[in-house]
Amino acid sequence: MKSKLFHGRQKMADLIAQNHNLILFMPRFGIPLGFKDKRVDEVCSENGISTELFLLVCNVCTYDDYLPTIDEIASARLAGLVAFLKASHTYYLEKIPHIGDHLKRIADQMEERYGAILYKFYADYQSELKEHFVYEESVVFPYLEELRAGSRRRENLLHLNDKHEGIEETLGDLTQIVYKYLPGNLMPEESIDVVFDILQLSSDFQKHYLIEEKIVMPYIHWLEGRNS
Amino acid sequence: MSRLISLQIVESSEIIVEGLKAILEGEGFNILAPMSSAAMLRDRLPQVAPDILLVNPTLLGPQAAEMVAELQSMRPQMPIAALVYEYVPAEELQAYGGVVDIRMPRNKAAALLHGLIGDATAAEPLENYELSAREMDVLTLIAQGLSSKEIADRLCISIHTVNSHRKNITRKTGIKSVAGLAVYAMLHNLS
């Protein structure tokens, strides 16, 4: 397992070649494209990003069976972690209304009461997701920063895994509804685009949850232990 | 697609782990990042919370049976199976819900694990995707926001039967959430 993980002395471009989804993470880390043939550690240090953090995230998101050890997490410089997570949220919050606009156009073509329920389903999903992000940004992330600063205060965090599963389930249902159960002659191209967008978003979310479950939560538990 | 069953393997040999993954993926399992020691298992289990555990008893040391009993009391719903490829005395295997021997035929391992989780149906391909009349009744009531208990009372059937209808509805339609089922019902003029 260890042997196939990404490391700092590889070319940045090789990481993207191996897993093109990582390109979405570049702006979230504040790394501009155009990094030529530079190594990962060079690109990271030029942009003031911790190489360990960058590699942890890329490895977790590329190798499904990779679970970083507590030592790897504890010894990494994770200063940019919260900024990265917040940047991901910002990306999702921009993407979601975009999908909503597509769906709205499809819904407008349908008989009114059907269109309305489809659109309401998405609107409810959107508000559930926003609420979850607000929770993370107002409770989980500040708590993490406090712990990093040595705080001994204890927060009883909700079980994030359960929430993630629920959100994932709704998005899965939406794709099924759009490609299986909406009338097929209704804006076929737009429907395919929107399903593709949703699938892409859903796989991006899954990676985001993996980061929270395999890096953020173990890190919080470790900090709690360290500070007590 | 029913939900994947998350399987935690505890095994130190990469060759064995990769082999199990090749065999079990696509059989309804989501194989979690493997663990290679008893200490790691103890630390991580509460957080990883798998549906089923497959563990090599020799990694748990001389107190294996006690540890299995302890893990079982931590997570009573989670079946624990032994992963065996060398001789382990039969009495030491009693603590486990089942035994996967690596010499088993490939389809038997998946069937055994499905059996442990009481999910024998998941491996069978579905032949009829049409909802039955009763399933449509249940779906209509789900879409109206009724709980399983309320549906059971309304249709004069047991809550167990309602849950089994719900499971079948999700298997047939691919839709899991109540909100999604409500949309489905609406599109099919069931509400």
Contacts between the chains, C-beta under 8 A, distances in Angstrom:
chain1	res1	chain2	res2	distance
A	1	B	14	6.5
A	64	B	33	7.5
A	65	B	21	7.5
A	65	B	31	6.9
A	65	B	32	7.6
A	65	B	33	4.7
A	65	B	34	6.2
A	66	B	33	6.1
A	67	B	32	7.7
A	67	B	33	3.4
A	67	B	35	7.7
A	67	B	44	7.6
A	69	B	40	7.9
A	70	B	43	7.4
A	113	B	186	7.5
A	114	B	186	6.4
A	114	B	187	6.1
A	117	B	182	7.3
A	117	B	183	5.6
A	117	B	186	4.9
A	118	B	183	6.2
A	121	B	179	5.6
A	121	B	180	7.1
A	121	B	182	7.7
A	121	B	183	5.1
A	124	B	179	6.2
A	125	B	179	7.7
A	161	B	49	7.0
A	166	B	177	7.6
A	169	B	176	4.8
A	169	B	177	5.1
A	169	B	180	7.9
A	170	B	177	5.2
A	170	B	179	6.6
A	170	B	180	6.7
A	172	B	176	6.8
A	173	B	174	8.0
A	173	B	175	4.8
A	173	B	176	6.0
A	173	B	177	5.1
A	173	B	179	7.4
A	173	B	180	3.0
A	173	B	183	7.8
A	174	B	180	7.2
A	176	B	173	7.3
A	176	B	174	4.5
A	176	B	175	5.5
A	176	B	180	7.3
A	177	B	175	7.0
A	177	B	180	6.4
A	177	B	183	5.5
A	177	B	184	6.7
A	177	B	187	7.5
A	180	B	174	6.9
A	181	B	183	8.0
A	181	B	184	6.1
A	181	B	187	5.3
A	181	B	188	7.8
A	182	B	187	7.3
A	213	B	47	7.8
A	214	B	33	7.6
A	217	B	47	6.5
A	218	B	47	7.1
A	221	B	47	7.5
